[in-house]
Amino acid sequence: MRLKADAPSKEVDTKISELLSNEQYFRICNECGERNPCGWMHSQLICQSWAERNHGVIY
Ligand SMILES: [Zn+2]
């Protein structure tokens, strides 16, 4: 019996893209346009790395 090696990774991919498109977990930074986990957002609008680089916020 052969295992379908590609099946699980496809499932994972789908799960990941679901997660990535879920605004509950990820937000798109208004400044750099990158998608960040909510925990990595400085505010609703900008990510921590942007805040750090451009607003003098130290994390
Ligand atoms: Zn950003």
N, CA, C, O and the ligand as a Tripos MOL2 file, in Angstrom:
@<TRIPOS>MOLECULE
protein
  237   235    60     0     0
PROTEIN
NO_CHARGES

@<TRIPOS>ATOM
      1 N           0.8370   -1.2140    0.0000 N.3       1 MET1
      2 CA          0.0000    0.0000    0.0000 C.3       1 MET1
      3 C           0.8620    1.2510    0.0000 C.2       1 MET1
      4 O           1.8080    1.3840    0.7760 O.2       1 MET1
      5 N           0.5060    2.1570   -0.8920 N.am      2 ARG2
      6 CA          1.2790    3.4060   -0.9710 C.3       2 ARG2
      7 C           0.5300    4.5440   -0.2910 C.2       2 ARG2
      8 O          -0.6890    4.6810   -0.3920 O.2       2 ARG2
      9 N           1.2830    5.3120    0.3710 N.am      3 LEU3
     10 CA          0.6730    6.5000    0.9810 C.3       3 LEU3
     11 C           0.6360    7.6230   -0.0420 C.2       3 LEU3
     12 O           1.5760    7.7970   -0.8180 O.2       3 LEU3
     13 N          -0.4170    8.3590   -0.0430 N.am      4 LYS4
     14 CA         -0.4730    9.5360   -0.9100 C.3       4 LYS4
     15 C           0.2980   10.6700   -0.2370 C.2       4 LYS4
     16 O          -0.2010   11.3810    0.6350 O.2       4 LYS4
     17 N           1.5040   10.7890   -0.6800 N.am      5 ALA5
     18 CA          2.3950   11.7210    0.0070 C.3       5 ALA5
     19 C           1.9200   13.1690   -0.1180 C.2       5 ALA5
     20 O           2.1720   13.9950    0.7590 O.2       5 ALA5
     21 N           1.2290   13.4630   -1.2220 N.am      6 ASP6
     22 CA          0.8680   14.8770   -1.4190 C.3       6 ASP6
     23 C          -0.4370   15.2780   -0.7240 C.2       6 ASP6
     24 O          -0.7240   16.4620   -0.5490 O.2       6 ASP6
     25 N          -1.2110   14.2760   -0.3360 N.am      7 ALA7
     26 CA         -2.5110   14.6070    0.2460 C.3       7 ALA7
     27 C          -2.4130   15.3950    1.5550 C.2       7 ALA7
     28 O          -3.0610   16.4310    1.7010 O.2       7 ALA7
     29 N          -1.6130   14.9160    2.5010 N.am      8 PRO8
     30 CA         -1.5710   15.6600    3.7750 C.3       8 PRO8
     31 C          -1.0530   17.0850    3.6110 C.2       8 PRO8
     32 O          -1.5600   18.0110    4.2450 O.2       8 PRO8
     33 N          -0.0330   17.2610    2.7530 N.am      9 SER9
     34 CA          0.5270   18.6110    2.6330 C.3       9 SER9
     35 C          -0.4750   19.5540    1.9600 C.2       9 SER9
     36 O          -0.5260   20.7430    2.2740 O.2       9 SER9
     37 N          -1.2740   19.0100    1.0290 N.am     10 LYS10
     38 CA         -2.3390   19.8300    0.4390 C.3      10 LYS10
     39 C          -3.3280   20.2850    1.5020 C.2      10 LYS10
     40 O          -3.7690   21.4340    1.5300 O.2      10 LYS10
     41 N          -3.6590   19.3320    2.3790 N.am     11 GLU11
     42 CA         -4.5760   19.6900    3.4600 C.3      11 GLU11
     43 C          -3.9880   20.7840    4.3380 C.2      11 GLU11
     44 O          -4.6670   21.7320    4.7330 O.2      11 GLU11
     45 N          -2.7160   20.6210    4.6260 N.am     12 VAL12
     46 CA         -2.0490   21.6270    5.4540 C.3      12 VAL12
     47 C          -2.0470   22.9750    4.7440 C.2      12 VAL12
     48 O          -2.3140   24.0110    5.3530 O.2      12 VAL12
     49 N          -1.7420   22.9470    3.4490 N.am     13 ASP13
     50 CA         -1.7610   24.1880    2.6720 C.3      13 ASP13
     51 C          -3.1170   24.8730    2.7530 C.2      13 ASP13
     52 O          -3.2120   26.0860    2.9370 O.2      13 ASP13
     53 N          -4.1600   24.0680    2.6110 N.am     14 THR14
     54 CA         -5.5030   24.6420    2.6790 C.3      14 THR14
     55 C          -5.7620   25.2460    4.0410 C.2      14 THR14
     56 O          -6.3070   26.3430    4.1640 O.2      14 THR14
     57 N          -5.3610   24.5070    5.0620 N.am     15 LYS15
     58 CA         -5.5390   25.0090    6.4240 C.3      15 LYS15
     59 C          -4.7890   26.3210    6.6160 C.2      15 LYS15
     60 O          -5.3020   27.2690    7.2100 O.2      15 LYS15
     61 N          -3.5690   26.3530    6.1030 N.am     16 ILE16
     62 CA         -2.7530   27.5550    6.2750 C.3      16 ILE16
     63 C          -3.3700   28.7350    5.5360 C.2      16 ILE16
     64 O          -3.4340   29.8420    6.0700 O.2      16 ILE16
     65 N          -3.8260   28.5000    4.3040 N.am     17 SER17
     66 CA         -4.4100   29.6240    3.5760 C.3      17 SER17
     67 C          -5.7190   30.0700    4.2040 C.2      17 SER17
     68 O          -6.0760   31.2470    4.1450 O.2      17 SER17
     69 N          -6.4300   29.1290    4.8030 N.am     18 GLU18
     70 CA         -7.6190   29.5180    5.5540 C.3      18 GLU18
     71 C          -7.2350   30.4280    6.7080 C.2      18 GLU18
     72 O          -7.8450   31.4700    6.9450 O.2      18 GLU18
     73 N          -6.2030   29.9960    7.4130 N.am     19 LEU19
     74 CA         -5.7270   30.8020    8.5390 C.3      19 LEU19
     75 C          -5.2710   32.1760    8.0740 C.2      19 LEU19
     76 O          -5.5920   33.2000    8.6790 O.2      19 LEU19
     77 N          -4.5030   32.1690    6.9650 N.am     20 LEU20
     78 CA         -3.9310   33.4320    6.4950 C.3      20 LEU20
     79 C          -5.0040   34.4110    6.0470 C.2      20 LEU20
     80 O          -4.8190   35.6260    6.1280 O.2      20 LEU20
     81 N          -6.1280   33.8780    5.5720 N.am     21 SER21
     82 CA         -7.1730   34.7820    5.1020 C.3      21 SER21
     83 C          -8.1660   35.1120    6.2070 C.2      21 SER21
     84 O          -9.1400   35.8340    5.9910 O.2      21 SER21
     85 N          -7.9050   34.5720    7.3970 N.am     22 ASN22
     86 CA         -8.8150   34.8220    8.5070 C.3      22 ASN22
     87 C          -8.3690   36.0570    9.2900 C.2      22 ASN22
     88 O          -7.3170   36.0530    9.9300 O.2      22 ASN22
     89 N          -9.1580   37.0780    9.2310 N.am     23 GLU23
     90 CA         -8.7750   38.3360    9.8730 C.3      23 GLU23
     91 C          -8.7520   38.2480   11.3920 C.2      23 GLU23
     92 O          -8.2390   39.1280   12.0830 O.2      23 GLU23
     93 N          -9.3230   37.1600   11.8850 N.am     24 GLN24
     94 CA         -9.2820   36.9830   13.3270 C.3      24 GLN24
     95 C          -7.8500   36.7240   13.7800 C.2      24 GLN24
     96 O          -7.4780   37.0560   14.9050 O.2      24 GLN24
     97 N          -7.0470   36.1280   12.8940 N.am     25 TYR25
     98 CA         -5.6980   35.7570   13.2700 C.3      25 TYR25
     99 C          -4.6420   36.6250   12.6060 C.2      25 TYR25
    100 O          -3.5590   36.8310   13.1540 O.2      25 TYR25
    101 N          -4.9600   37.1240   11.4380 N.am     26 PHE26
    102 CA         -3.9520   37.8830   10.7010 C.3      26 PHE26
    103 C          -4.5080   39.2250   10.2710 C.2      26 PHE26
    104 O          -5.6890   39.3500    9.9490 O.2      26 PHE26
    105 N          -3.6650   40.1980   10.2700 N.am     27 ARG27
    106 CA         -4.0650   41.4950    9.7620 C.3      27 ARG27
    107 C          -3.0250   41.9800    8.7560 C.2      27 ARG27
    108 O          -1.8380   41.6740    8.8640 O.2      27 ARG27
    109 N          -3.4940   42.7290    7.7960 N.am     28 ILE28
    110 CA         -2.5690   43.2820    6.8180 C.3      28 ILE28
    111 C          -2.1590   44.6730    7.2810 C.2      28 ILE28
    112 O          -2.9920   45.5430    7.5380 O.2      28 ILE28
    113 N          -0.8680   44.8450    7.3770 N.am     29 CYS29
    114 CA         -0.3280   46.1180    7.8310 C.3      29 CYS29
    115 C          -0.6310   47.2100    6.8120 C.2      29 CYS29
    116 O          -0.3800   47.0400    5.6190 O.2      29 CYS29
    117 N          -1.1630   48.3150    7.2770 N.am     30 ASN30
    118 CA         -1.5040   49.4100    6.3690 C.3      30 ASN30
    119 C          -0.2780   50.0920    5.7960 C.2      30 ASN30
    120 O          -0.3550   50.7200    4.7400 O.2      30 ASN30
    121 N           0.8460   49.9780    6.4750 N.am     31 GLU31
    122 CA          2.0410   50.6950    6.0370 C.3      31 GLU31
    123 C           2.8980   49.8730    5.0870 C.2      31 GLU31
    124 O           3.2540   50.3490    4.0090 O.2      31 GLU31
    125 N           3.2320   48.6520    5.4680 N.am     32 CYS32
    126 CA          4.1080   47.8690    4.5920 C.3      32 CYS32
    127 C           3.3430   46.8190    3.8000 C.2      32 CYS32
    128 O           3.9220   46.1520    2.9430 O.2      32 CYS32
    129 N           2.0400   46.6620    4.0760 N.am     33 GLY33
    130 CA          1.2200   45.7530    3.3060 C.3      33 GLY33
    131 C           1.4700   44.2880    3.6020 C.2      33 GLY33
    132 O           0.9640   43.4240    2.8850 O.2      33 GLY33
    133 N           2.2330   43.9870    4.6340 N.am     34 GLU34
    134 CA          2.5010   42.5970    4.9600 C.3      34 GLU34
    135 C           1.4330   42.0450    5.8800 C.2      34 GLU34
    136 O           0.8310   42.7580    6.6830 O.2      34 GLU34
    137 N           1.2210   40.7470    5.7310 N.am     35 ARG35
    138 CA          0.2570   40.0770    6.5740 C.3      35 ARG35
    139 C           0.9630   39.6490    7.8480 C.2      35 ARG35
    140 O           2.0250   39.0310    7.7930 O.2      35 ARG35
    141 N           0.3910   39.9680    8.9740 N.am     36 ASN36
    142 CA          1.0320   39.6390   10.2410 C.3      36 ASN36
    143 C           0.0400   38.9700   11.1690 C.2      36 ASN36
    144 O          -1.1570   39.2570   11.1390 O.2      36 ASN36
    145 N           0.5650   38.0560   12.0100 N.am     37 PRO37
    146 CA         -0.3080   37.5160   13.0490 C.3      37 PRO37
    147 C          -0.7690   38.6540   13.9500 C.2      37 PRO37
    148 O          -0.0250   39.6080   14.1780 O.2      37 PRO37
    149 N          -1.9740   38.5590   14.4550 N.am     38 CYS38
    150 CA         -2.5120   39.6460   15.2800 C.3      38 CYS38
    151 C          -1.5690   40.0120   16.4170 C.2      38 CYS38
    152 O          -1.4350   41.1830   16.7720 O.2      38 CYS38
    153 N          -0.9190   39.0030   16.9820 N.am     39 GLY39
    154 CA         -0.0080   39.2700   18.0940 C.3      39 GLY39
    155 C           1.2020   40.0800   17.6860 C.2      39 GLY39
    156 O           1.9240   40.5910   18.5430 O.2      39 GLY39
    157 N           1.4370   40.2070   16.3890 N.am     40 TRP40
    158 CA          2.6040   40.9170   15.8940 C.3      40 TRP40
    159 C           2.2220   42.3090   15.3830 C.2      40 TRP40
    160 O           3.0470   43.0270   14.8170 O.2      40 TRP40
    161 N           0.9760   42.6670   15.5900 N.am     41 MET41
    162 CA          0.5470   43.9850   15.1550 C.3      41 MET41
    163 C           0.7570   44.9930   16.2820 C.2      41 MET41
    164 O           0.4550   44.7240   17.4440 O.2      41 MET41
    165 N           1.2740   46.1390   15.9140 N.am     42 HIS42
    166 CA          1.4570   47.2120   16.8860 C.3      42 HIS42
    167 C           0.0980   47.8130   17.2400 C.2      42 HIS42
    168 O          -0.1790   48.1550   18.3890 O.2      42 HIS42
    169 N          -0.7290   47.9260   16.2190 N.am     43 SER43
    170 CA         -2.0900   48.4010   16.4280 C.3      43 SER43
    171 C          -2.9580   47.6820   15.4050 C.2      43 SER43
    172 O          -2.4920   46.7500   14.7500 O.2      43 SER43
    173 N          -4.1900   48.0930   15.2600 N.am     44 GLN44
    174 CA         -5.0390   47.4800   14.2360 C.3      44 GLN44
    175 C          -4.4760   47.7560   12.8420 C.2      44 GLN44
    176 O          -4.7630   47.0180   11.8990 O.2      44 GLN44
    177 N          -3.6920   48.7960   12.7120 N.am     45 LEU45
    178 CA         -3.2930   49.2580   11.3880 C.3      45 LEU45
    179 C          -1.8590   48.9450   10.9990 C.2      45 LEU45
    180 O          -1.5880   48.6700    9.8310 O.2      45 LEU45
    181 N          -0.9440   48.9810   11.9390 N.am     46 ILE46
    182 CA          0.4600   48.7850   11.5550 C.3      46 ILE46
    183 C           1.1270   47.6860   12.3810 C.2      46 ILE46
    184 O           0.7690   47.4390   13.5330 O.2      46 ILE46
    185 N           2.1090   47.0360   11.7520 N.am     47 CYS47
    186 CA          2.7940   45.9330   12.4140 C.3      47 CYS47
    187 C           3.8830   46.4640   13.3460 C.2      47 CYS47
    188 O           4.2630   47.6330   13.2910 O.2      47 CYS47
    189 N           4.3630   45.5800   14.1890 N.am     48 GLN48
    190 CA          5.3660   46.0080   15.1700 C.3      48 GLN48
    191 C           6.6670   46.4260   14.5030 C.2      48 GLN48
    192 O           7.2950   47.3970   14.9250 O.2      48 GLN48
    193 N           7.0790   45.7010   13.4630 N.am     49 SER49
    194 CA          8.3620   46.0420   12.8540 C.3      49 SER49
    195 C           8.3000   47.4100   12.1940 C.2      49 SER49
    196 O           9.2910   48.1400   12.1680 O.2      49 SER49
    197 N           7.1300   47.7570   11.6590 N.am     50 TRP50
    198 CA          6.9940   49.0830   11.0620 C.3      50 TRP50
    199 C           7.0210   50.1480   12.1500 C.2      50 TRP50
    200 O           7.6750   51.1810   12.0090 O.2      50 TRP50
    201 N           6.3090   49.8850   13.2210 N.am     51 ALA51
    202 CA          6.2780   50.8270   14.3260 C.3      51 ALA51
    203 C           7.6860   51.0550   14.8640 C.2      51 ALA51
    204 O           8.0730   52.1750   15.1960 O.2      51 ALA51
    205 N           8.4380   49.9660   14.9390 N.am     52 GLU52
    206 CA          9.7940   50.0180   15.4560 C.3      52 GLU52
    207 C          10.6880   50.8580   14.5450 C.2      52 GLU52
    208 O          11.4420   51.7120   15.0100 O.2      52 GLU52
    209 N          10.5910   50.6010   13.2490 N.am     53 ARG53
    210 CA         11.4710   51.2740   12.2910 C.3      53 ARG53
    211 C          11.0730   52.7250   12.0620 C.2      53 ARG53
    212 O          11.9310   53.5920   11.9010 O.2      53 ARG53
    213 N           9.7700   52.9850   12.0470 N.am     54 ASN54
    214 CA          9.3280   54.2940   11.5790 C.3      54 ASN54
    215 C           8.6980   55.1730   12.6530 C.2      54 ASN54
    216 O           8.4690   56.3630   12.4330 O.2      54 ASN54
    217 N           8.4280   54.6050   13.7780 N.am     55 HIS55
    218 CA          7.7940   55.4170   14.8190 C.3      55 HIS55
    219 C           8.5770   55.3950   16.1220 C.2      55 HIS55
    220 O           8.1120   55.8970   17.1450 O.2      55 HIS55
    221 N           9.7630   54.8110   16.0770 N.am     56 GLY56
    222 CA         10.6260   54.8520   17.2370 C.3      56 GLY56
    223 C          10.1360   54.0180   18.4060 C.2      56 GLY56
    224 O          10.5540   54.2280   19.5440 O.2      56 GLY56
    225 N           9.2540   53.0770   18.1260 N.am     57 VAL57
    226 CA          8.7660   52.2030   19.1940 C.3      57 VAL57
    227 C           9.7830   51.0880   19.4040 C.2      57 VAL57
    228 O          10.2210   50.4560   18.4430 O.2      57 VAL57
    229 N          10.1530   50.8510   20.6330 N.am     58 ILE58
    230 CA         11.1120   49.7750   20.9140 C.3      58 ILE58
    231 C          10.3930   48.5730   21.5190 C.2      58 ILE58
    232 O           9.7230   48.6750   22.5470 O.2      58 ILE58
    233 N          10.5540   47.4370   20.8540 N.am     59 TYR59
    234 CA         10.0080   46.2100   21.4190 C.3      59 TYR59
    235 C          11.1050   45.3490   21.9900 C.2      59 TYR59
    236 O          10.8330   44.2680   22.5120 O.2      59 TYR59
    237 ZN          4.1040   46.6790    8.5400 Zn       60 ZN60
@<TRIPOS>BOND
     1     1     2 1
     2     2     3 1
     3     3     4 2
     4     3     5 am
     5     5     6 1
     6     6     7 1
     7     7     8 2
     8     7     9 am
     9     9    10 1
    10    10    11 1
    11    11    12 2
    12    11    13 am
    13    13    14 1
    14    14    15 1
    15    15    16 2
    16    15    17 am
    17    17    18 1
    18    18    19 1
    19    19    20 2
    20    19    21 am
    21    21    22 1
    22    22    23 1
    23    23    24 2
    24    23    25 am
    25    25    26 1
    26    26    27 1
    27    27    28 2
    28    27    29 am
    29    29    30 1
    30    30    31 1
    31    31    32 2
    32    31    33 am
    33    33    34 1
    34    34    35 1
    35    35    36 2
    36    35    37 am
    37    37    38 1
    38    38    39 1
    39    39    40 2
    40    39    41 am
    41    41    42 1
    42    42    43 1
    43    43    44 2
    44    43    45 am
    45    45    46 1
    46    46    47 1
    47    47    48 2
    48    47    49 am
    49    49    50 1
    50    50    51 1
    51    51    52 2
    52    51    53 am
    53    53    54 1
    54    54    55 1
    55    55    56 2
    56    55    57 am
    57    57    58 1
    58    58    59 1
    59    59    60 2
    60    59    61 am
    61    61    62 1
    62    62    63 1
    63    63    64 2
    64    63    65 am
    65    65    66 1
    66    66    67 1
    67    67    68 2
    68    67    69 am
    69    69    70 1
    70    70    71 1
    71    71    72 2
    72    71    73 am
    73    73    74 1
    74    74    75 1
    75    75    76 2
    76    75    77 am
    77    77    78 1
    78    78    79 1
    79    79    80 2
    80    79    81 am
    81    81    82 1
    82    82    83 1
    83    83    84 2
    84    83    85 am
    85    85    86 1
    86    86    87 1
    87    87    88 2
    88    87    89 am
    89    89    90 1
    90    90    91 1
    91    91    92 2
    92    91    93 am
    93    93    94 1
    94    94    95 1
    95    95    96 2
    96    95    97 am
    97    97    98 1
    98    98    99 1
    99    99   100 2
   100    99   101 am
   101   101   102 1
   102   102   103 1
   103   103   104 2
   104   103   105 am
   105   105   106 1
   106   106   107 1
   107   107   108 2
   108   107   109 am
   109   109   110 1
   110   110   111 1
   111   111   112 2
   112   111   113 am
   113   113   114 1
   114   114   115 1
   115   115   116 2
   116   115   117 am
   117   117   118 1
   118   118   119 1
   119   119   120 2
   120   119   121 am
   121   121   122 1
   122   122   123 1
   123   123   124 2
   124   123   125 am
   125   125   126 1
   126   126   127 1
   127   127   128 2
   128   127   129 am
   129   129   130 1
   130   130   131 1
   131   131   132 2
   132   131   133 am
   133   133   134 1
   134   134   135 1
   135   135   136 2
   136   135   137 am
   137   137   138 1
   138   138   139 1
   139   139   140 2
   140   139   141 am
   141   141   142 1
   142   142   143 1
   143   143   144 2
   144   143   145 am
   145   145   146 1
   146   146   147 1
   147   147   148 2
   148   147   149 am
   149   149   150 1
   150   150   151 1
   151   151   152 2
   152   151   153 am
   153   153   154 1
   154   154   155 1
   155   155   156 2
   156   155   157 am
   157   157   158 1
   158   158   159 1
   159   159   160 2
   160   159   161 am
   161   161   162 1
   162   162   163 1
   163   163   164 2
   164   163   165 am
   165   165   166 1
   166   166   167 1
   167   167   168 2
   168   167   169 am
   169   169   170 1
   170   170   171 1
   171   171   172 2
   172   171   173 am
   173   173   174 1
   174   174   175 1
   175   175   176 2
   176   175   177 am
   177   177   178 1
   178   178   179 1
   179   179   180 2
   180   179   181 am
   181   181   182 1
   182   182   183 1
   183   183   184 2
   184   183   185 am
   185   185   186 1
   186   186   187 1
   187   187   188 2
   188   187   189 am
   189   189   190 1
   190   190   191 1
   191   191   192 2
   192   191   193 am
   193   193   194 1
   194   194   195 1
   195   195   196 2
   196   195   197 am
   197   197   198 1
   198   198   199 1
   199   199   200 2
   200   199   201 am
   201   201   202 1
   202   202   203 1
   203   203   204 2
   204   203   205 am
   205   205   206 1
   206   206   207 1
   207   207   208 2
   208   207   209 am
   209   209   210 1
   210   210   211 1
   211   211   212 2
   212   211   213 am
   213   213   214 1
   214   214   215 1
   215   215   216 2
   216   215   217 am
   217   217   218 1
   218   218   219 1
   219   219   220 2
   220   219   221 am
   221   221   222 1
   222   222   223 1
   223   223   224 2
   224   223   225 am
   225   225   226 1
   226   226   227 1
   227   227   228 2
   228   227   229 am
   229   229   230 1
   230   230   231 1
   231   231   232 2
   232   231   233 am
   233   233   234 1
   234   234   235 1
   235   235   236 2
@<TRIPOS>SUBSTRUCTURE
     1 MET1         2 RESIDUE 1 A MET
     2 ARG2         6 RESIDUE 1 A ARG
     3 LEU3        10 RESIDUE 1 A LEU
     4 LYS4        14 RESIDUE 1 A LYS
     5 ALA5        18 RESIDUE 1 A ALA
     6 ASP6        22 RESIDUE 1 A ASP
     7 ALA7        26 RESIDUE 1 A ALA
     8 PRO8        30 RESIDUE 1 A PRO
     9 SER9        34 RESIDUE 1 A SER
    10 LYS10       38 RESIDUE 1 A LYS
    11 GLU11       42 RESIDUE 1 A GLU
    12 VAL12       46 RESIDUE 1 A VAL
    13 ASP13       50 RESIDUE 1 A ASP
    14 THR14       54 RESIDUE 1 A THR
    15 LYS15       58 RESIDUE 1 A LYS
    16 ILE16       62 RESIDUE 1 A ILE
    17 SER17       66 RESIDUE 1 A SER
    18 GLU18       70 RESIDUE 1 A GLU
    19 LEU19       74 RESIDUE 1 A LEU
    20 LEU20       78 RESIDUE 1 A LEU
    21 SER21       82 RESIDUE 1 A SER
    22 ASN22       86 RESIDUE 1 A ASN
    23 GLU23       90 RESIDUE 1 A GLU
    24 GLN24       94 RESIDUE 1 A GLN
    25 TYR25       98 RESIDUE 1 A TYR
    26 PHE26      102 RESIDUE 1 A PHE
    27 ARG27      106 RESIDUE 1 A ARG
    28 ILE28      110 RESIDUE 1 A ILE
    29 CYS29      114 RESIDUE 1 A CYS
    30 ASN30      118 RESIDUE 1 A ASN
    31 GLU31      122 RESIDUE 1 A GLU
    32 CYS32      126 RESIDUE 1 A CYS
    33 GLY33      130 RESIDUE 1 A GLY
    34 GLU34      134 RESIDUE 1 A GLU
    35 ARG35      138 RESIDUE 1 A ARG
    36 ASN36      142 RESIDUE 1 A ASN
    37 PRO37      146 RESIDUE 1 A PRO
    38 CYS38      150 RESIDUE 1 A CYS
    39 GLY39      154 RESIDUE 1 A GLY
    40 TRP40      158 RESIDUE 1 A TRP
    41 MET41      162 RESIDUE 1 A MET
    42 HIS42      166 RESIDUE 1 A HIS
    43 SER43      170 RESIDUE 1 A SER
    44 GLN44      174 RESIDUE 1 A GLN
    45 LEU45      178 RESIDUE 1 A LEU
    46 ILE46      182 RESIDUE 1 A ILE
    47 CYS47      186 RESIDUE 1 A CYS
    48 GLN48      190 RESIDUE 1 A GLN
    49 SER49      194 RESIDUE 1 A SER
    50 TRP50      198 RESIDUE 1 A TRP
    51 ALA51      202 RESIDUE 1 A ALA
    52 GLU52      206 RESIDUE 1 A GLU
    53 ARG53      210 RESIDUE 1 A ARG
    54 ASN54      214 RESIDUE 1 A ASN
    55 HIS55      218 RESIDUE 1 A HIS
    56 GLY56      222 RESIDUE 1 A GLY
    57 VAL57      226 RESIDUE 1 A VAL
    58 ILE58      230 RESIDUE 1 A ILE
    59 TYR59      234 RESIDUE 1 A TYR
    60 ZN60       237 GROUP 0 **** ****
